[in-house]
Structure formats: structure tokens, C-alpha cells
Amino acid sequence: MSSKAITQQRDQFVERLLKSAAGVFDIFSMYLGDQLGYYRAFANGAAITSVELAAQTNTNERYTREWLEQQTVSGILRVQDETLLARERRYVLPRGHVEPLLERDSPNYLAPLAQLLVGVTRPMDELLNAYRNGGGVPYGAYGANLREGQAAINRPVFLYDLPNHWIPAMSDVHERLQAKDARIVDLGCGFGWSCVGMARAYPNVQVDGFDLDAPSIQRAKQIAQENAVHDRARFYVHDVSDADLMGRYDLVTAFECVHDMSNPVGALKTMKRLAGERGAVLIVDERVGDTFTAQGNNVEGMMYGWSVLHCLPVGMVEQPSAETGTVMRADTLREYARQAGFRRVEILPVENFFFRLYRLWT
């Protein structure tokens, strides 16, 4: 490679890194705007000064003003007249930015992404230690931001796509869940929005949710109560790979969690046992490529990021570990399912940018 080509390559890389750094600042300032209620103050289309916004959100005016100016320079907000004195300038949230920042029922709601990224960087010292010495980083070390961000960003999918598209893609299961006394178990349920979505869609169904994280289970119980399904959606702290987990279910689900498990084969054996001969097993995981390539597919850059910082370290806490990571390819899941005793793995014909749906046949 010529010196000119090397210089051009260097300059392009430097430009890329500087853009990435600016993007990081956008994400973390977006987290401030979400957590402090700044964005909500713009929900009605109002043009607001720093003095007014600080008063509405009970925050410091000088910090608020700096945030408003940063948001404007980064293109998230707009200023009506930049020539006015700093405390007199009025700022607005463009209408096209309202849905991603404020509409929690929308599939385009991305404010929780900032909360997730704040959470995933929380245990950086523990991550460095794991990379140097092996072992993992416990899920609890990532704190409330990761729990809450994950739940919020998946909420629209679980309340709408899951009952309206994902389960109906298995027509026999959809029909069975409309019968009386049908039962669902959701393993790795987190805050339980998946359980709430299924309980609301199928009013005859009893849903049991299991997760190892006690704070998540406590919040799931509250969410079920708030959504008036607490009589049919119940939650338990339990290891999903535990051979003592018993019951018979018409549908067994695991959403975005198999790749986090140190013992995915053990968990799949539990799912097979819970489904019995008549039940169905639905696994939803990342839509990554079938093989590793340098370019990756459309989502792998992000998925490797989650794996490097969270999913692989969490999955390596317990040893021995399968050491799967976020980028669990279809053949990897097929092999886990084969070892667990499933007859067949079917990829369901459901279009989703991020997720791939697997039906496992007992």
C-alpha cells in the first residue's frame, strides 16, 4: 500500500472515530433529556426557553441551557431565533423526533436505547478484569438502567408483534391458546411485558414467568397488576435450566435470553420437558448472519457490541459455560436443540429487522 493510500485510510478512520465520539455524546445527553423529563416538556409542541424548561422540570437553569444548546448543535432540537440572548432563546422539538423520543407504544421508540447504553457501560472495571482473567460479570452489576432500558425498548414488540404476528405464525398454537385452561411459560421473562402481551391477547390463558433476577421479577408483578392481568400472569425467581422446574404448558417461550445462558442445552431440556409431547417451544433471538464474515449483516455491528460489553460476560459468570454471546447463529441454536433432544428446528416466516423466530419441535 502506498504512503498516500495509508494516509487516506488513516484520515478516514480518524473521521469515523470523531463521528462516533459525537454520537456517544448524543446518546448520553439523550439519556439526560429522557431521565430529567426535558423531552416530555416539548410533547405539546411548545417553544420553550431554558428558564421555562428548568422551572417545569425542577432542574438548574444553567445546566438546562447547556443541554438545550448541545441538543440544538447536534440536530435533535431546533432554536427559533439564535440571535436572542441565551436565556431568551426558544427551542422546539421537531415533530418527526417526537415518536422516537416520547411515544412508548411505537416500534420506533428509541429513548430507552440511551438508558441501555448507560447501563451496559456501568461495570467497566469488572469487564476489564473479566477480559484479563476470565470469568464473567453478573447481570446485577449492570444496574437498573440496563433492566429498565431493556424492558422499555422491547415493550412495544411484546405488546403488539408477539400476540398479533409471532404467535399467529404458529396457527396450531394460536388456536390452542384460545381454548380454556391453556398455559404459557416464559423463561427469562425480565419485567414481564411478554407475559402481559400474551395474557391480554389470550384471555383464557395462564402465563407463568421465570427469571433469575429478583428485581426484575418484583417489577414484573407490579406491571401485571397495573395492566390488570395479575390474576393470570404470575412471576417467579427461578433458574430456567433447573431440572426440578415442573409443569405442562401449551407454549414455552424464551425471548432474547438463550444466548445469555451459561447452560443453554440444560435450559432447552427444561423447555422440552415443560412442553411435553403436545406443547410448542418458541425461541426468539437475534437475526445475525448464518456465518461469520468481515462485513457482517445489517445488525451484527450492534450485536457484537452488546456481546463484547454484556451478553458474553453475563453468560460466563457460571462455569462451565457454553460461552455463546449475542451473535448466536442459527446453526448454533440447532446444535443446542439437537443436544437437548428436539426433533426439528423451524425458522418461522416472520419478517423482523432484529429478531429471528425459531419453533422447536419436541
N, C-alpha and C positions, 0 to 999 in steps of 0.2 A: 504494500500500500504506500502510495506517495505521501510526502510530508504535507502536501496540500489537502489530500483526502483525509489524512489523520486530523488536520486542523479543522476541517469542515465537520468531521464526525464529532470532535471534541466540542465545537461550538453548538452543534445541535443538541448534544447531551446536556450541556450547561443550560441551554434554553429550556429544555424539558424539565430539568430539576428545579429551576426557578419557578416555572409554571406550577409544578407540583407543590412547591412550598407555599405559593399563593393560595392554592386550593386547600391546603391544610388549614391555613388561617381562616379561609372562608367557612370551613366545616366547624372549627372551634368557635368562631364568632356566631355561627348559626345556632350552635348549642346554647350560647348565652341568650340569644334572642328568643329561643324556644322556652328555656327554663325560667327566664325572668318575665315572660309574658309580653315582651315587646311586640312580637308579630301579631298577637291577638288584639292588641290595641289598634292595629291597622285594618282589622277584619271588615269594618263597615265602610271602607274606602276613604276614611278621613285623612286629611293632610295635617300632620302633627309636628309641632316644634319639640326641641329637646326638653324644654321646660314642661310642656304639657305631658310628654311621654313619661318623664321622670315622676311627675305627680301622679299619673294614672297607675303606675307600676310600683310606686313607693321605692324608687331607686334614686341614686345620686345623679344629679343633672350633668355634672362634668363627665362622668363615665358614660352616661347615656348619649351625650353629644358625640363623644369619640366613636361610640359604636355606630351611631347614625351616619357619621361621615365615612367610616370604614365600609359600611354596608352599601353606601352610595358609590364609592370608588370601585367596589368590587362588582357593581351592577345588580345587586339584589334589591335595593331601594332606589328611588329617584327623588331628586330635590327640585322643588318648583322654581325657586329663584336663588341661585347660588351666590348672588351679589349682596344679599342681605347680611346683616350682622349675624354672627354664629348662632346666637340664642333665638333669633327671629326666623331663621330658615324653616320652611315647612317640607316635610318628607312624606312620600306616599309609597305604598306597596303596589307595584304593578298588578293588574288583575290576573294576568297569566301566572303570577307567582303565588297566588292565594292558595290554590289547590295543593301544590306540593308542600307548602308550609303549614297549612291550617286545617285542611279537610281530612280528618282522621279516618273517614269511611272510604276514601278514594284509594284505588290501587297506585296512584301517583303521589301519595303522601310520603314524603321523604324526610321530614323533620326528625323522625326517630333515628335516621342514619347517623346524624351527628351525635346523638346520645350513645349509639352503639360504638362509634369510633372513639369517643371519650372513654367509654368503659373498657374497650379492648386494649388500650394503652396503659391502663391503670397499674398492672403488676409488672412494670418493665424490669425492675431489679430481679424479680423471681424468674422472668423469662430468660434474662441473661444467664442466671445461674443454671437453669434447665439446659440451655444450649451448651454451656460449658461442661456440665457434669451429668447430663442425662436426667431421667425422671420427668416430672411434669409440673403443671401449675393448676391448683384446684380451681374449680368453677367459681367457688365463693370469693376467690381473690380478685375477681373482675368487678365485683360490687354491683350496686343497684342499677347503675346506668346501663350496664350490658343486659341485665334481666329485663328492665323496663323498655329499653330500646328494641330488643328482640321481639318482645310481646307486641309492642305498638306497631312495628313495621309489618308484622305478619297478620295483625288483626283483620284488615280488610280481606285478605286471601282466605282466612279461616271462616269468616262470617259469610262470604259470598261465593268464592270459587269452589271451596271444599264441598258445600252442600249442593250447589247448583250445577257444577260441572265435573268435579273429580269423582265423587261417589256415583252419580248417574252414569259415568263411563263404564261402570260395572253394573249392568242392568239387573242382573240377578240379585246383587247385593242391595241395590236401590229398592227393589221390590220387597226384599226380605225385611228391610228396616222399617217399612211401613206397616208391618204386621205387629200385633200386640205382643208384648213381652220380649221384644228384640233387645239385644245388648251389644254395646260397643266398649272396647277398652282402648285407651290412647296412652301409649308408653312414651315417656319423655315429654309430658304434656305442658311443662312450663306454667305460664299463667292461665292456661286452660281455655284460651279463646277457641281452639279447635273443638273442644268438648262443647262449649256453648253453641258454636255454629251448628254442630251435628244435633244437639238436643233441640234447638229451635226448629231445625228443618224436619226432624222426625219426632213428632210429639208423643209417640208411643215408646220411645227408646230410653233405656237406662244407659248412661255413659259413666264409666269409671276412668279416672285419670291418675297416672302414676308418674312420679318424678323423684329423683334423689335429693333435689334442692328444697329444703323445708320452707324458706321464704317464698319461693315460687308457689308452692302448694298452698300456703296461707293466703296469698293474693288470689289464687285461682278460686278458692272458696268464697272470697269476697265478691269476685267478678260474677260467679254463678248466682250469688244472692242478688246482686244488682240487676242481673238480667232475668230474674225470676225463673231460673231453671235449677235452683239448688236442690229441689226435690228429686231431680233426675240426673244431675251431674255431680258426682262425688269424687273427692280427691284424696290421695294417699301418698305418703312418703315411702317409697319402696324402690329397691334395686330391680330393674326390669330383667336382669339376667339371672335373678334368683330362681332356682329350680322349685322353690316352695310356693311360688306365686300360682294360685289356682283359679279355676273358673272356666266357664264355657261361654264363648262370645260369637256373635254372628259376624262381627268385623273387628279386626285387630289393626291398629294404626300406629305408625311411628313417623313423625314429621321432622325432617332435618336433624335427626339425632343419631342415627346408626353410625355415621362416620365419626361421631364423638366418643363412641363406646370403646373401652379397652377390650371388651369381650363381645364383639358383635355376633359371633356364632352362638354363644350362650344365650344372648338376648333373642336371637331368631329362633332358637329351640323353644324358648319360653313362648314366643308368639305362635309357633306351630302348635304347641300343646294347648294354648288358650283357644285357638281357632277350632281345634278338633278336626273332624272329617268334613263338617259342613261349613265351617266359618271361612272367611276370606281374610287375607293379610294384605294391607296396603302400606307400602313404604314410599315416602316422598323424600327425594334428596336432590342434590344439585345437578343441573343439566350441563355437565362437563363433557369434554370430548371422549371418544372411545379409546384414544391412545394419547400418550404424551407427544406434543410437538412443540418446537421452539416458539411458534406463534400462538399456540393455544386457540381455544374457540372464543366466542364473544364474552363469556363470563369468567373464564379461567384466571385472568389477571386479578380480579376481585377475590375469587375463591381461594387462590393461593395466598393472598394477603390475609384472609381470615384464618387459613390453615397455619401460616407461619406464626401468627400472634395469638391464636386462641384454640382452634379445634384440635390440632395435633398436640399441643401441650396439655390440654384438658384430658385427651384420650390416653396420655402416657403417665398419668398420676398413678393408676393401679398397674402393677406389673405381675405377671407378664401381660403385655399389651399387643393388640393387633397393629397398632401404630398406623391407623388408616389415614387420618387427616381429611380435610374438607373435600379434596378432589378425589372422591370415591367414584371410580369409573364403573360402568355397567358390568363389566366382566368381574370386577372385584366383588360386587354385591352378588352376582350369580354364584361365585365360588363360595362365599359365605353361606348363601342359601342352600347350596348343594351339601355343604358340610353339616348344615342344620337339619337336613333330611327333606327339604322341599322337592317336589316333583318337577316344578317348572317355574320360571320367572318370565312374566309377560310385561312388556313396556306398554302402558296404556296410551291410546291415541289422543292425548290431551296436549294442546299447544300451550306452553308457558315459557317465557324467556329464561327464567331462572331455574325452574324445577322440572324434574323428570319423575314420572309416576310408575311405580313397579307394583304389579299384583303378583303375589307369591302363592302358588297353588300347593296345597297340602297333599 
